[in-house]
């Protein structure tokens, strides 16, 4: 990860609808080749380290036809865009026909221009790779059918939703073990040695065009999950796992390329050990959205070596918009948590403005929604203040209350300390009622001095005596979903 910060903040842009929106704003068609400099300046907000341009690769004509014919997708399209028209459908960015930038987005030259603009502003570029499946009309389905899960005409007749004919053979549609097949993709065989070689070559080629790669559904390719999903159709599992040898080959060519795994089902640690720099922290997302402070606190007791290689988020193109799942103060409290914890951070285009409509990835434009200017101001202030905090030693802090006031159970707290730099304490009331308690501080030199605590969120200053802080902890009284991000001097 030479050249990358240890805990990068990455901003996901849904490339096609983003460019469509820019075209409407500027009154002309826009591709990656000609995005104005002032737009890149807007993207390069303080506190960001990289931009993930999601969905730049050539999309499949066959996949596009399937999207137009799928009744469930058509319902979803109309829900996302009340004024939907068939022209809004451009196909799925995860139904990839070739790992070449789509000409309608600017082609390879446009991507190179965008990368140069980002790098000029100190931002790195992240792109996608889809290792589990290809478009049904990908050339390899005919040229290298051995790379795919193959069945028989009997399999096709018995399960037409799970199989399709291609080049005189019967291939499986892509799937994971818990849901029906995806009708617009062909399933690759992770156990085939030729496919593993082709995967390494594809990742090396993508890595030449960017600074990091996000690998879609990376856990599906591990031997245990792949064997459980495909059984006899996959053949015997190889002795070696899928990812380690591939990552080794990629690192030999591009040692600085950052690899990010989309990971679920508690596979994060496994994929970290198999070579990924960062893995999705879906468990934290679920706890922030659906559970309470105690669940979040228990999650954060994991070792720092593990947490440093997680990527935290409140939304992305697969998840509902945070403004709908965490309305009012809960969303801001969760954002403060994500912004000040160890590990990488993933922000999503439209999150800062409070977009509420989730956009299916097949569509080329967003619904028109007014921006929440207050929320945007909050996020930009949060990014700016959080970036210099997340360095050095991080500790989860204990909070305690009183027998007649148990509200301290809703308090989350942690501290950052990096040598001679100012110390920082984050305290969040992750509850819908006010909470009071004392936070046990980890600093041994508190006693005998006076301390100034400045809340970076609102500028308030608190003067506290070190003897009290050392003996009893820091007293806090926070409203529902309230927070302190304190610099301690």
C-alpha positions as CSV (number, residue, x, y, z in Angstrom):
1,X,0.0,0.0,0.0
2,X,2.9,2.3,-0.6
3,X,1.5,5.8,-1.3
4,X,-1.9,5.0,0.3
5,X,-2.8,6.2,3.7
6,X,-3.3,3.5,6.3
7,X,-7.0,4.3,6.8
8,X,-8.2,5.7,3.5
9,X,-11.6,7.4,3.0
10,X,-13.0,6.3,-0.4
11,X,-15.9,8.0,-2.2
12,X,-18.1,5.8,-4.5
13,X,-19.5,7.4,-7.6
14,X,-22.1,5.5,-9.7
15,X,-20.4,6.6,-12.9
16,X,-23.2,6.5,-15.5
17,X,-25.9,8.3,-13.6
18,X,-23.3,10.8,-12.2
19,X,-22.2,11.7,-15.8
20,X,-25.9,11.9,-16.8
21,X,-26.5,14.4,-14.0
22,X,-23.5,16.4,-14.9
23,X,-24.8,16.6,-18.5
24,X,-28.1,18.0,-17.3
25,X,-26.3,20.4,-15.1
26,X,-23.9,21.7,-17.8
27,X,-26.3,21.5,-20.7
28,X,-24.2,19.2,-22.8
29,X,-23.2,15.5,-22.9
30,X,-20.4,14.6,-20.5
31,X,-18.0,11.7,-20.4
32,X,-15.0,10.9,-18.2
33,X,-12.8,12.5,-20.9
34,X,-14.3,16.0,-20.4
35,X,-15.5,16.4,-16.8
36,X,-14.6,20.0,-16.0
37,X,-11.9,20.7,-13.5
38,X,-14.3,22.5,-11.2
39,X,-16.3,19.3,-10.9
40,X,-13.3,17.3,-9.9
41,X,-12.5,20.1,-7.4
42,X,-16.0,19.5,-5.9
43,X,-15.3,15.7,-5.7
44,X,-11.9,16.3,-4.0
45,X,-13.5,17.2,-0.7
46,X,-11.2,17.6,2.3
47,X,-10.8,14.2,4.0
48,X,-11.1,12.0,0.9
49,X,-8.3,9.8,-0.3
50,X,-9.7,7.9,-3.3
51,X,-12.7,7.8,-5.7
52,X,-14.3,4.6,-6.7
53,X,-15.8,5.0,-10.2
54,X,-18.3,2.2,-10.1
55,X,-19.5,0.7,-13.3
56,X,-17.1,1.9,-16.0
57,X,-16.7,-1.4,-17.9
58,X,-18.4,-2.4,-21.2
59,X,-21.9,-3.6,-20.4
60,X,-23.5,-6.6,-22.2
61,X,-26.1,-6.2,-24.9
62,X,-27.5,-9.6,-23.9
63,X,-27.8,-8.4,-20.3
64,X,-29.5,-5.2,-21.4
65,X,-32.1,-7.2,-23.3
66,X,-32.7,-9.4,-20.3
67,X,-33.2,-6.3,-18.1
68,X,-35.8,-5.0,-20.5
69,X,-37.7,-8.3,-20.4
70,X,-37.5,-8.9,-16.6
71,X,-40.9,-7.9,-15.0
72,X,-39.5,-7.6,-11.4
73,X,-36.8,-5.3,-12.6
74,X,-39.3,-3.2,-14.5
75,X,-41.3,-2.7,-11.3
76,X,-38.1,-1.7,-9.5
77,X,-37.2,0.8,-12.3
78,X,-40.6,2.5,-12.1
79,X,-40.3,2.7,-8.3
80,X,-36.9,4.4,-8.6
81,X,-37.9,6.8,-11.4
82,X,-41.6,7.9,-11.5
83,X,-41.0,9.2,-15.0
84,X,-39.1,6.1,-16.1
85,X,-38.7,5.3,-19.8
86,X,-37.0,2.3,-21.4
87,X,-34.1,4.6,-22.5
88,X,-33.1,4.9,-18.8
89,X,-32.0,1.3,-18.8
90,X,-28.3,0.8,-19.8
91,X,-27.6,-2.6,-18.3
92,X,-25.9,-3.9,-15.2
93,X,-22.3,-2.8,-14.5
94,X,-21.9,-6.3,-13.0
95,X,-22.9,-8.0,-16.2
96,X,-19.5,-7.3,-17.8
97,X,-18.8,-8.2,-21.4
98,X,-15.2,-6.8,-21.5
99,X,-12.9,-5.1,-19.1
100,X,-12.6,-2.1,-21.4
101,X,-14.1,1.2,-20.4
102,X,-17.5,1.6,-22.2
103,X,-17.1,4.1,-25.1
104,X,-20.3,5.8,-24.0
105,X,-18.5,6.8,-20.8
106,X,-15.4,8.0,-22.5
107,X,-13.5,4.8,-23.3
108,X,-10.0,4.0,-22.1
109,X,-8.7,7.5,-22.9
110,X,-11.5,9.1,-20.8
111,X,-10.7,6.9,-17.8
112,X,-7.0,7.9,-18.1
113,X,-8.0,11.5,-18.2
114,X,-10.2,11.1,-15.1
115,X,-7.4,9.3,-13.3
116,X,-5.0,12.0,-14.1
117,X,-7.4,14.7,-12.8
118,X,-7.9,12.7,-9.6
119,X,-4.2,12.1,-9.0
120,X,-3.5,15.8,-9.6
121,X,-5.8,16.5,-6.6
122,X,-4.2,13.8,-4.5
123,X,-6.9,11.3,-5.0
124,X,-6.4,7.7,-6.0
125,X,-8.7,5.8,-8.4
126,X,-10.6,2.5,-7.5
127,X,-12.3,0.3,-10.1
128,X,-14.4,-2.9,-10.0
129,X,-13.6,-6.5,-10.8
130,X,-16.3,-9.2,-10.9
131,X,-14.6,-12.6,-10.3
132,X,-17.6,-14.8,-9.9
133,X,-19.4,-14.4,-13.2
134,X,-19.4,-12.7,-16.6
135,X,-22.0,-11.5,-19.1
136,X,-23.8,-14.4,-20.9
137,X,-22.3,-13.1,-24.2
138,X,-18.8,-12.7,-22.9
139,X,-16.4,-14.2,-25.6
140,X,-15.0,-16.7,-23.1
141,X,-18.4,-18.5,-22.9
142,X,-17.6,-19.8,-26.4
143,X,-13.8,-19.6,-26.4
144,X,-13.2,-21.1,-23.0
145,X,-16.3,-23.0,-21.8
146,X,-14.1,-24.9,-19.4
147,X,-13.8,-21.7,-17.3
148,X,-17.5,-22.0,-16.5
149,X,-19.9,-24.2,-14.5
150,X,-21.3,-26.6,-17.1
151,X,-24.4,-28.8,-17.0
152,X,-26.4,-31.0,-19.3
153,X,-29.5,-30.6,-21.5
154,X,-31.3,-32.4,-18.7
155,X,-30.2,-29.8,-16.1
156,X,-31.5,-27.1,-18.4
157,X,-34.8,-28.8,-18.9
158,X,-35.2,-29.4,-15.1
159,X,-34.1,-25.8,-14.1
160,X,-34.4,-23.3,-17.0
161,X,-33.9,-20.4,-14.5
162,X,-30.5,-21.8,-13.4
163,X,-29.0,-22.7,-16.8
164,X,-28.8,-21.4,-20.4
165,X,-27.4,-22.6,-23.7
166,X,-24.2,-21.0,-25.0
167,X,-22.0,-22.1,-27.9
168,X,-23.5,-25.6,-28.0
169,X,-23.1,-26.1,-24.3
170,X,-25.2,-25.6,-21.2
171,X,-23.8,-23.1,-18.7
172,X,-25.0,-22.1,-15.2
173,X,-26.3,-18.7,-14.4
174,X,-24.3,-17.0,-11.6
175,X,-25.6,-17.3,-8.0
176,X,-24.7,-17.3,-4.4
177,X,-25.8,-20.1,-2.1
178,X,-28.7,-18.3,-0.5
179,X,-30.6,-16.7,-3.4
180,X,-32.0,-17.7,-6.8
181,X,-29.7,-17.4,-9.8
182,X,-29.0,-14.1,-11.4
183,X,-30.5,-14.4,-14.9
184,X,-28.1,-12.1,-16.7
185,X,-24.7,-13.6,-15.9
186,X,-22.8,-16.8,-16.5
187,X,-21.1,-18.6,-13.6
188,X,-17.4,-19.0,-13.6
189,X,-15.7,-22.1,-12.1
190,X,-13.4,-21.1,-9.4
191,X,-11.8,-24.5,-9.3
192,X,-10.6,-24.4,-12.9
193,X,-6.8,-23.7,-13.1
194,X,-7.3,-21.8,-16.4
195,X,-9.9,-19.6,-14.9
196,X,-7.6,-18.8,-12.0
197,X,-4.8,-17.8,-14.5
198,X,-7.3,-15.7,-16.4
199,X,-8.4,-14.0,-13.2
200,X,-4.8,-13.0,-12.3
201,X,-4.3,-11.6,-15.8
202,X,-7.5,-9.6,-15.7
203,X,-6.7,-8.1,-12.3
204,X,-3.2,-7.2,-13.5
205,X,-4.8,-5.4,-16.6
206,X,-7.3,-3.5,-14.4
207,X,-4.5,-2.6,-12.0
208,X,-2.6,-0.8,-14.8
209,X,-5.6,1.6,-15.1
210,X,-6.1,2.4,-11.4
211,X,-4.7,2.5,-7.9
212,X,-7.1,0.0,-6.2
213,X,-9.6,-2.7,-7.2
214,X,-12.9,-3.6,-5.4
215,X,-13.6,-7.3,-6.0
216,X,-17.3,-8.1,-6.1
217,X,-18.6,-10.8,-3.8
218,X,-15.1,-12.0,-3.2
219,X,-16.1,-14.7,-0.6
220,X,-18.0,-16.7,-3.2
221,X,-14.6,-17.9,-4.7
222,X,-13.2,-19.4,-1.5
223,X,-13.0,-23.2,-1.7
224,X,-15.5,-23.9,1.1
225,X,-18.2,-21.6,-0.2
226,X,-17.8,-22.4,-3.8
227,X,-17.9,-26.2,-3.1
228,X,-21.1,-25.7,-1.0
229,X,-22.7,-23.6,-3.8
230,X,-21.9,-25.8,-6.7
231,X,-21.1,-29.3,-5.4
232,X,-20.5,-31.9,-8.2
233,X,-20.8,-29.3,-10.9
234,X,-17.6,-27.7,-9.8
235,X,-15.6,-30.9,-9.5
236,X,-13.1,-31.6,-6.7
237,X,-11.8,-28.6,-4.7
238,X,-8.2,-27.9,-5.4
239,X,-5.6,-28.0,-2.6
240,X,-4.9,-24.3,-2.9
241,X,-7.4,-21.5,-2.2
242,X,-8.5,-19.2,-5.1
243,X,-7.2,-15.9,-3.9
244,X,-3.7,-16.3,-2.4
245,X,-1.9,-17.3,-5.6
246,X,-3.8,-14.7,-7.6
247,X,-3.0,-11.9,-5.2
248,X,0.6,-13.0,-5.2
249,X,0.8,-12.7,-8.9
250,X,-0.9,-9.3,-8.9
251,X,1.4,-8.0,-6.2
252,X,4.5,-9.2,-8.2
253,X,3.5,-6.8,-11.0
254,X,1.9,-4.0,-9.0
255,X,2.8,-4.1,-5.3
256,X,1.1,-0.8,-4.5
257,X,-2.4,-1.9,-5.8
258,X,-4.9,-1.9,-3.0
259,X,-7.4,-4.8,-3.1
260,X,-10.8,-4.5,-1.5
261,X,-13.1,-7.4,-0.9
262,X,-16.9,-7.2,-0.8
263,X,-17.3,-9.8,1.9
264,X,-20.3,-11.1,3.9
265,X,-21.1,-14.1,6.2
266,X,-18.2,-13.5,8.6
267,X,-15.6,-14.1,5.9
268,X,-13.7,-10.9,6.5
269,X,-10.9,-12.4,8.5
270,X,-10.4,-15.2,6.0
271,X,-10.2,-12.9,3.1
272,X,-7.8,-10.6,5.0
273,X,-5.5,-13.6,5.5
274,X,-5.8,-14.5,1.8
275,X,-4.4,-11.2,0.8
276,X,-7.0,-8.4,0.7
277,X,-6.1,-5.1,2.1
278,X,-9.6,-4.2,3.2
279,X,-12.9,-6.1,3.5
280,X,-16.4,-4.8,3.9
281,X,-17.6,-4.5,7.5
282,X,-21.2,-5.5,6.8
283,X,-21.7,-6.6,10.5
284,X,-21.0,-3.0,11.7
285,X,-23.4,-1.7,9.1
286,X,-26.2,-4.0,10.2
287,X,-25.6,-3.1,13.9
288,X,-25.6,0.6,13.3
289,X,-28.8,0.4,11.3
290,X,-30.8,-2.2,13.2
291,X,-29.2,-2.7,16.7
292,X,-28.2,-0.8,19.8
293,X,-25.1,0.7,21.3
294,X,-24.2,-2.5,23.2
295,X,-24.1,-4.5,19.9
296,X,-21.9,-1.9,18.3
297,X,-19.6,-1.9,21.3
298,X,-19.2,-5.6,21.3
299,X,-18.3,-5.5,17.6
300,X,-15.6,-2.9,18.3
301,X,-13.8,-5.2,20.9
302,X,-12.1,-7.0,18.0
303,X,-8.3,-6.7,17.6
304,X,-6.9,-3.6,16.0
305,X,-5.1,-5.7,13.4
306,X,-8.5,-6.9,12.2
307,X,-10.3,-3.6,12.5
308,X,-7.5,-1.7,10.6
309,X,-8.4,-3.8,7.5
310,X,-12.1,-3.4,7.5
311,X,-13.9,-0.8,5.4
312,X,-16.8,0.8,7.2
313,X,-19.9,2.3,5.4
314,X,-23.5,3.5,5.9
315,X,-24.6,3.0,2.3
316,X,-23.3,1.9,-1.1
317,X,-24.9,1.0,-4.4
318,X,-26.2,-2.3,-2.9
319,X,-27.7,-0.9,0.3
320,X,-30.7,1.4,0.8
321,X,-30.0,5.1,1.2
322,X,-28.8,6.0,4.7
323,X,-31.4,8.9,4.8
324,X,-34.2,6.2,4.7
325,X,-32.6,3.5,7.0
326,X,-31.3,5.9,9.6
327,X,-33.5,9.1,9.6
328,X,-33.1,12.0,11.9
329,X,-30.2,12.0,14.4
330,X,-29.4,8.3,14.2
331,X,-27.8,8.8,10.7
332,X,-25.6,11.6,12.0
333,X,-24.5,9.6,15.0
334,X,-23.7,6.6,12.9
335,X,-21.7,8.8,10.5
336,X,-19.6,10.2,13.3
337,X,-18.9,6.6,14.4
338,X,-17.8,5.5,11.0
339,X,-15.7,8.6,10.4
340,X,-13.7,8.2,13.6
341,X,-13.2,4.5,13.9
342,X,-10.1,2.6,12.7
343,X,-10.1,1.1,9.2
344,X,-11.0,2.4,5.8
345,X,-14.3,4.3,5.2
346,X,-16.6,4.2,2.2
347,X,-18.9,7.1,1.4
348,X,-21.4,7.1,-1.4
349,X,-22.4,9.7,-3.9
350,X,-25.6,11.4,-2.8
351,X,-25.2,10.3,0.8
352,X,-23.9,13.7,1.9
353,X,-26.9,15.4,0.3
354,X,-29.5,13.1,1.9
355,X,-30.7,11.3,-1.2
356,X,-33.5,8.9,-0.3
357,X,-34.2,7.0,-3.5
358,X,-32.2,3.8,-4.1
359,X,-31.2,3.5,-7.7
360,X,-31.0,0.1,-9.4
361,X,-27.6,-0.2,-11.0
362,X,-29.2,-0.8,-14.4
363,X,-30.3,2.8,-14.7
364,X,-28.6,5.8,-16.2
365,X,-30.0,8.6,-14.2
366,X,-31.0,9.5,-10.6
367,X,-34.4,10.7,-9.6
368,X,-34.5,14.5,-9.0
369,X,-34.3,15.1,-5.3
370,X,-33.6,18.3,-3.4
371,X,-30.3,18.4,-1.5
372,X,-30.4,18.6,2.3
373,X,-28.0,21.5,2.7
374,X,-27.7,21.2,6.4
375,X,-26.7,17.5,6.1
376,X,-24.2,18.3,3.4
377,X,-22.6,20.9,5.6
378,X,-22.5,18.4,8.5
379,X,-20.8,15.8,6.4
380,X,-18.1,18.1,5.0
381,X,-17.3,19.4,8.4
382,X,-17.1,15.8,9.7
383,X,-14.8,14.7,6.9
384,X,-12.5,17.7,7.5
385,X,-12.2,17.2,11.3
386,X,-12.0,13.4,11.2
387,X,-9.1,13.0,8.8
388,X,-6.4,14.2,11.2
389,X,-7.8,12.3,14.2
390,X,-7.5,8.7,12.9
391,X,-3.8,8.1,13.6
392,X,-1.8,6.4,16.3
393,X,-3.2,4.4,19.2
394,X,-6.9,3.8,19.3
395,X,-8.8,2.5,22.3
396,X,-12.4,1.6,23.0
397,X,-13.4,3.3,26.3
398,X,-15.6,2.1,29.2
399,X,-18.5,4.2,30.2
400,X,-20.4,3.8,33.5
401,X,-23.4,5.4,35.1
402,X,-25.4,5.1,38.4
403,X,-27.9,2.7,39.8
404,X,-30.7,5.1,39.3
405,X,-29.6,6.2,35.8
406,X,-28.6,3.3,33.5
407,X,-28.6,5.5,30.3
408,X,-24.8,5.2,30.1
409,X,-25.4,1.9,28.4
410,X,-26.3,4.0,25.2
411,X,-22.9,5.7,25.2
412,X,-20.1,4.7,22.8
413,X,-16.6,6.1,23.4
414,X,-13.1,5.8,22.1
415,X,-9.9,7.7,22.1
416,X,-7.1,8.4,19.7
417,X,-3.5,9.3,20.7
418,X,-0.5,9.8,18.4
419,X,2.7,10.8,20.2
420,X,2.9,14.5,20.9
421,X,-0.1,15.4,18.8
422,X,-3.3,16.5,20.6
423,X,-5.4,13.6,22.0
424,X,-9.0,13.1,20.9
425,X,-12.0,11.5,22.5
426,X,-15.2,10.6,20.7
427,X,-18.4,10.0,22.7
428,X,-21.7,9.2,21.0
429,X,-25.1,8.7,22.5
430,X,-26.4,5.9,20.3
431,X,-29.9,6.1,21.7
432,X,-33.2,7.9,21.2
433,X,-33.2,9.4,24.7
434,X,-30.7,11.6,26.5
435,X,-27.9,9.8,28.2
436,X,-25.5,10.6,31.1
437,X,-22.4,8.9,32.3
438,X,-18.7,9.0,32.9
439,X,-16.1,8.0,30.3
440,X,-13.0,6.3,31.7
441,X,-10.0,8.0,30.0
442,X,-6.9,6.1,29.1
443,X,-4.3,8.9,29.7
444,X,-2.0,8.3,32.7
445,X,-0.9,12.0,33.0
446,X,-4.2,13.7,33.6
447,X,-3.9,14.4,37.4
448,X,-2.4,17.6,38.6
449,X,-3.1,19.6,35.4
450,X,-6.0,21.6,33.9
451,X,-7.4,20.5,30.6
452,X,-9.2,22.1,27.8
453,X,-11.6,20.0,25.7
454,X,-12.8,21.4,22.4
455,X,-15.8,19.9,20.6
456,X,-14.8,19.9,17.0
457,X,-18.4,19.4,15.9
458,X,-19.7,22.7,17.3
459,X,-16.7,24.6,18.7
460,X,-17.8,24.5,22.4
461,X,-15.0,24.5,24.9
462,X,-15.0,22.7,28.3
463,X,-12.5,23.3,31.0
464,X,-11.9,20.3,33.3
465,X,-9.5,19.5,36.2
466,X,-7.2,16.6,35.7
467,X,-7.7,15.2,39.2
468,X,-11.4,14.7,38.6
469,X,-10.8,13.3,35.1
470,X,-8.2,10.8,36.4
471,X,-10.3,9.7,39.4
472,X,-13.9,9.7,38.1
473,X,-13.7,10.0,34.3
474,X,-15.2,12.5,32.0
475,X,-18.8,13.4,32.8
476,X,-21.0,13.7,29.7
477,X,-24.7,14.6,29.2
478,X,-25.8,14.1,25.6
479,X,-29.1,14.5,24.0
480,X,-30.6,11.7,21.8
481,X,-28.1,10.8,19.1
482,X,-25.8,13.5,20.3
483,X,-22.0,13.4,20.2
484,X,-18.7,15.0,21.2
485,X,-15.6,14.8,19.1
486,X,-13.2,16.3,21.6
487,X,-9.6,17.6,21.2
488,X,-7.9,17.3,24.6
489,X,-5.1,19.7,25.4
